[in-house]
Amino acid sequence: MERYIIFAFLLLACISCRPKQQECQLNDQFICFAETGEKGEILKGVRRIADGQILIQPGSYLSVTADSCFIVAQKGTYSFEVWKTDGTRIGKFDTFTGFKRGYYIGTKYRTTTFYFPRYDLLLRSEQVQQGKHALCIQVDSTFKEKDAIIDRQRKQISLLDRKANPQRYSLSSGAELVRINVSNYRNPSLHIWTRVGDELFDNIKFQIDYDVAQKHFNGQITDEEFVNAVFDPQEQVNGKKAELLDAVFTLAAGGPAEVHVGTGGGSSSSELPWNDKKYKGLKRQ
């Protein structure tokens, strides 16, 4: 019996002396956690804060860093493993460096690769040249500025998408979207400018939904879909414009709203979003 008591005491002492899992926050999206392996080595992994999902399994890494595009784990002086922020593995590199212009360069032996995460673009070094004011990309044996090429391609894609899916390019209020501005996608706020007739209106919201902002940043939703997700219809125009749009939609629907007669007297209503009861506090001008 005494032998079992001593064994239990030693086991409890070993458990209590075992290092606890340590954590440090890499940014507002990810946490790096460290745990002890079977041989006593320190293993580091990465977990997403939002849902607790482990994106990088614990491994023998010297350091782990992350930004809005990539997670980089260093295994040695010239050994870096890289993942996208959704957990997709990019590869292993001798060096991996990010630049303020929004691109990354990964090197491996004699190979250099350029990554443009915002456009999900991957190019070999021979396809890219450093121009006077911008990077140039090889197109049909000639080099042209990257931003100009990508912008033209995006406009062509947008034009085709507008024809195929016009509903993705209209505001729920019926107003015209002039432009938008997002100051910081890590802590996003959305400033919008809309037009009804010849008059402009602007509105701004702070601390908007992070996931919605990231979808817009990654090109998954249009500007109009972004605005509709953040602003209710009556928030996209001022009170006077809401009245104008109300009249336009009423005419388009075939006339004024039907009058309902009951014991409490007559009343009229519109099915437009800003006339719902939850918006009764809106002041009309």
N, C-alpha and C positions, 0 to 999 in steps of 0.2 A: 504493500500500500504506500509506504514511504517513497518507494522508487517512482510510482506513478505521480505522486505529488510533486517530486522534484522535476520530473519530465514536463509536467504541465506548467510549472513555474518557468522553466527555461524556454518553453514554447511561447508563453505570454511575453517574456522579456524580448524574444526575437521579433515578435510581431510589433511590439511597442517601439522597438528601435528602428524598424524599417522606415525609410524616408517616405513621407507623404507626397502625393502627386502635387507638383507645383505648376502654377499657371501664370502667364503674363499676356496682357492684351496687346495684339499687334496693331490693330486699328479698330474702327467701329464695327467691323464685320467679323473679325477672326480673333481667336485666342490660341496661343501656343501653350501646350501643356507638356510637362516632362514627367516621366516615370522611370523607375528603376528596372532594368532587365534582369534576366536570370543570372547573369554573371556580374551583376552589380554595376553595369554600365548605365549611363543616362540616355534615355531615348526620348526624342522630341517629336511631337505630332501637332496637327492643326485642326481645330474644331470651329465650325461656324457658330456664331453667337445666336443668330436668329432661331435656329431649330436644333442646335446641339449636334448636328451631323459632323462626323469626323471625315475631313476631306483628305488629309494626309496621315497615313498610319505611322505610329511611332517608329523612328529610325535613329541611327547614329549620326546626327547632324551637329555640326559645330554651332550653327546659328540658323534662325529662320526669320525671314522678313516678309512683309506683304504690303501691297499698295492696292489701288482700285482695280488693277488689271491682272496682276500676277502674284503668286506665292513662290518665294525662292528659298530653297533650303541648301545651305552650304555644307558639303561633306569634307572638303579639303581646300587647300589654298587655290587650286585650279580645278575645282569640281563643284558644279552647281546643278541642282535639279529644279526644274521649273514647272509649275502648274498654272492653269487658268483659275480664276476665282470660283468657277463652278466645279473644280476638282479634276478637270481634264488635264492629263499630263502632256506637256509640250516636249520635254526631252532633257537631256543631260548636256551641259556645256562646260567649257574651260573658264569662260567668263560670261556674264550676263549683265548688261548695263542699260538703265533707262535714261532717256533724255527729255528735256523740257518741251521739245516740239511734239511730244506724244508718240514717240516710237522707241523701240528697244533693239539692241544689237546683241546677238548671241554668237560666240565664237567656239569652234571645236576643231582643234588641229589646224588645218589650212582652210577650213570652211567658215564663212561669215554669213549670218542670216539676219535679215531685217524683219521685225514684227511691227505691224501697225494695228494694235488691238481694237481701236474704235471702228476700223473698217474690216476687221478680221482678215487682214492681208498679210501674207507671208511671202517674202522674196529673197532670192539668193543675191549675194553681193554684186555679181556681174550684171544684175538687172537694175542696180541703183547707182547713181552718181551724185556727188555733192555739187549742187549748183551754187550760184552766187548768193541767192536769197532763199533757196529751198532745195530739198532733195528732189532729184529727177528720176523718173522711172522709165525703163526701156519699153517702148511701144513700137512695134513694126520696125525694128532696127534703128529707131531714133529715140533720144531721151527727151522726155517732157516733164514739167514740174508735177510732182506727186499730187499736190492739193488740187491743181487744175484738172488733172485726169480723173481723180476720184470724185470731184464735185460734178464734172460732166456726166460721169457714169451714174451717180446718184440722181441727178436731175432726169436722166433718161428713164431710169427705173421708176422714179416717182411719177413721171408723166404717164407711163404705161399703167401703173397702179391706180392712178386717178381715174383713168378711163374704165378700168375693170372694176374698181371698188370705190365709187364716188362717195359712199356713205362714210368712208374713213377720213374724208377731207371736208367735213361740214360740222359746224358747232351746233350743239343741241338747242341753242337759243335762236338759231337762224341768222345770227350776225356773221360778218366777215372777219376772219382772224387776220390781223395786219402783221403782227410779229409777237414773239415770246422771248423771255430771257430767264435763264436759270443761272444764278450767280455761283452756285457750288453744288455739284451733284452728290457730294458726301453728306452735306447738311442742306438739303435742297429747299429752295423757295421758288415760287413761280410768279413772274410778272407778265401780264398779258395786255395787249392792245387790240381792241376790236373796233369795227366801223359799222355804223348803220347809216345809210345815206351818205351825207357829207360830214358827219360828226364822228369824232373819235372818243373812245372811252378806254380807261385803263383800270386795272385792279391787280392786287398782289396778295399772295398767301404765303405764310411762312411755315416752316417745319411740315412740309407736305410728305405724303407717303413715300418712303425711301424706295420700295420695290417698284412702284409706278415710275418714279424718276429714273431708275436704272433701266427699265424697259425702254424709255424714251432715249436715254443715252446710248443704248445698244441698237437703236433703230428698229425695235420691235413694234412700236406704236408711232403713229403720225403726230404732228404738232396738235392737230385738232382733237385726236383721241386723248392725248395728254391733257389738254385743257378741259375736255368733257369729264375726265376722271377726277380732276381736282376742283373744278368750279361747277356749281349748279347753274342751270340755265339763267336764272334771274341775277346771278352774280357776274355773268359775262357781259351784261349791259346795264346802264343806269336806269332809274325808274322811268324817265321819259321815253327812253328807247324801248323799255319793256311794254309800255302802252302802245307805241308805234308797231312793234312786232305783233302784239296782241291783235291789233286791228288788221294787219296784213294776213295773219293766219286765219282770222275770223272770216275775211273775205274769201280766202283760198278754200275755206271749208264750206263755203256756200251761203254765208250770211251770218248775222249775229247769233249768239248762243240762245238756245230755246228757253223760254220762260216757263218755270214750273210753278203751278198753282196748288196751294194746299191750305190747311186750316190756319197756318201761321202767316199767310200772305204770300205774294209772289216774290220771286228772286231769280236772278240770272247768274250764270256761271260760265266759265270757259274751262276747257280741258287742258289749256296750256300749263306747263309745269309750274310757272311762278304764281298761278292762281290757286294752287293747292292750299289747303288749310295750314299746312306747316310753314307756308311762306306768308301768312297773313300779316306778319309784322313789317313787310316791305312797304316802304313809303313810295307812293306814286307822286310824280311831279306834274 
